[in-house]
Amino acid sequence: MKKTISSRKFDYPKLYAIIICVLFLGGMWIGSYVEQFRFDENLRWIYGWGKDFQHLTFILCPIAGLINEIWIITKNKTNWKSDISWTLVSLFPIIYFVTMMTIAMTKSVE
């Protein structure tokens, strides 16, 4: 019997981990891209919406990553070592935030 896409069991926490990282990176890219519209009076609304989207993703993606990580851990309590890579993917926004804050704090002390 052939296996079809619908008969396979899909692992949603792994898909959500990828989506969270893509949204986080996309939000950072959009935030830097919309800077060119900052001083144009006719297109300033693009800057406003882009920055709002950047701030929203920067706040929500670490929270979503933490929730997704808890879901991954509770789903596979017995075989957690096989999900270490997905743990890092899911926690990427938090790791990025902590790393950048550490760099910023050490540079401000000098």
N, C-alpha and C positions, 0 to 999 in steps of 0.2 A: 504494500500500500504506500502510495506517495504521500509525503508530508507536505502539506500546504502551509502557507503563512498563517492562516487562521487556526491551524491545529497546534502550532508551536506555542509553548508557554513563554510569554514575553516578560522580562524583568523590568518593571516600571521604575523602581528606585534608581537603577543605572541610567535609564533614559532621562529621568528628572535631574540626575547629577550633571549630565551633559548639557541639558537645557539651562540649568542654573549657571553653569560656567559660561555658556554662550551669551546669555543675557547680561551677565556681569561684564564680560569683555566688550560686548556690543554697547553697553551703557557707557563704558569708559571711552570707547571710540567715538560715539556720538557726542559725548561731552567735549572732546577736543575738536571734532569736526565743526560743530556749530559756533565755535569761537569766531569764525570769519564773518558771521552775521551780526556780531555784537554791536558794531557801530553804524550799521546801515538802518536808517529809520524805517524804510519800507519792509525790510525783512527781519526786523528785530523780534517779531513773534516767533520765528523759527528758533532763534537763540533761546527765548524764554521756554518754549516747549521742550527743546533739546536738553537744556539744563535741568528742567523738572524731571524729565525721564532719567537723566543721569543720576540725580539725587535719589530718585525712587528706587532704581536698580541697586545703587550703592548701599541703600539701607535694607532693602528687602532680600537681596540675594544671600548675604551672610545668614540671615534668619532662616530662609528657605533651605540653605545648605545644612544648617544645624538640624533642622527638622528632618530633612532627608537622611542625614547621617544616623539619627536615632532610629529611623525606619529601617535602614539597612542593617543596623546592629540587632534590632529586635527581630527582624525577619530571619536572620541566620545566626542564631545564638551559638550553635555548635561549631560552625565552620567560619569563624570570623577572620581567620588568617587568609582565606582566599579572597576576601573583599578589602584588603588593605589598599589596593590601588584605587578602588571606587571610593574608599574613605577619603583618600587624598583629593580625588577629583571633586567629591561633594563638599569638602571643607576648603577648597581653593579660595573662595572669596574671603573667608575668615583668615586663612594663612596670609593672603595678600595684604589684608587690612592690618594685621598685627605686624607684619614685616615692614610695611611702609610707615606705620606709626613709630616703630622702633627706630628706623632710620631718621625720621623727622625729629624725634626727641633727642637722639644722640648728636645730630648736627646742630640743634639749637643750644645744646649745653656747651659746645666748643667755643 
